[in-house]
Amino acid sequence: MIGDLVLPKTGEEWVYDPRMFLTTGIFYAMEPKRPIQHLHEISWLVAQWVAWRQGVENAYVSTDVVRAVAKTFWGSEAAADFSTYEGKGLAAKRIQDRQYVKECLVLCDYAWPIAHARHTEDHLGDPAIESKIFSAVVGRKTDEEALHRMAERVYNLQRAILVREGHKGKEADALPSFSYTMPLEHTMHNPDCLVPGRGGEAISRKGAVVDKEGFERMREEYYLCRGWDPATGLQTISKLEDLDLRDVAEDLRKRELAVP
């Protein structure tokens, strides 16, 4: 535990620090409980990249692999550049959708997603493998997009319940104030706080804080990717209806907790 720095929303120690990983700031701000599987998708990849940089035997997650994973699984190579907030809102949305799918399918957090693989030529995993397995087991052909739409429905239903029960949207989608003012000192298993930067160059986030304007841009990008109202963080009736959650949309409309 780092002093008294415990996250008030999730009640956990500040381990997968957004002062280092940036994208995790969205997870900590949005999720009502510890989003460990979301946090692992980023932190484990970076940890294996650090092992590759240190020349650990059989380590294969190179800078090129990290950038390929980011492009394929997170939406853009920019998501693998931890010196900028660019692309992190989209990355957060894609990671959340995949992780909600994983939870619904009861897939092990240690094994999924298969974002990279030792024995393939480019070491890149298959983002569609969950949908292929689902299709084979259920007997109904389902592609990656359809499976992620299911995850969007689950996540939006959860969000609607939280808002109905008092969540304040954008006002509550925030980080503790210390994250903007207290420099990062260390993080688990990576004392130098190394992450890939621009062009894949190794940079250290030691001494960094979350840039408040950067976080707000990232959060706005996230809202837009979700189809929510960027001014309030509330869901839109049109998005809920598009997800076939018309009853949910109507309930929130009556309560004035959704926007057109």
Buried (B, 14 or more C-beta within 10 A) or exposed (E): EBEEEEBEBBEBBBBBBBBBBBBBBBBBBBBBEBBBBBBBBBBBBBBBBBBBBEEEEEBBBBBEBBBBBBBBBBBBBBBBBBBBBBBBBBBBBBBBBBBBBBEBBEBEBEEBBBBBBEEEEEBBBBBEEBBBBBBEEEEEEBEBEEBBBBBBBBBBBBBBEBBEEEBEBBEBBBBBEBBBEBEBEEBEEBEEBBBBBEEBEEBBBBEBBBBBEBBEBBBBBBBBBBBBBBEBBBBBBEBBEBBEBEEBBBBBBEEEBBBE
